[in-house]
Amino acid sequence: MEIYHDSEITVHQLNELREEDKK
Protein backbone atom coordinates (compact mmCIF):
# COMPACT_ATOMS: atom_id res chain seq x y z
CA MET A 1 0.00 0.00 0.00
CA GLU A 2 1.41 3.39 -1.01
CA ILE A 3 -0.18 5.53 1.68
CA TYR A 4 1.59 8.33 3.52
CA HIS A 5 0.03 8.34 6.99
CA ASP A 6 2.33 11.11 8.17
CA SER A 7 1.20 13.46 5.41
CA GLU A 8 -2.36 12.12 5.49
CA ILE A 9 -2.27 11.97 1.69
CA THR A 10 -2.97 9.00 -0.56
CA VAL A 11 -1.69 8.18 -4.02
CA HIS A 12 -5.18 8.85 -5.33
CA GLN A 13 -5.00 12.41 -4.03
CA LEU A 14 -1.55 12.87 -5.58
CA ASN A 15 -2.88 11.66 -8.92
CA GLU A 16 -5.69 14.22 -8.77
CA LEU A 17 -3.16 17.00 -8.20
CA ARG A 18 -1.14 15.82 -11.20
CA GLU A 19 -4.24 15.90 -13.39
CA GLU A 20 -4.80 19.54 -12.41
CA ASP A 21 -1.23 20.38 -13.40
CA LYS A 22 -1.78 18.89 -16.88
CA LYS A 23 -4.61 21.36 -17.53
Secondary structure, DSSP 8 states (H G I E B T S, - for coil): --EETTTTEEHHHHHHHHHHHH-
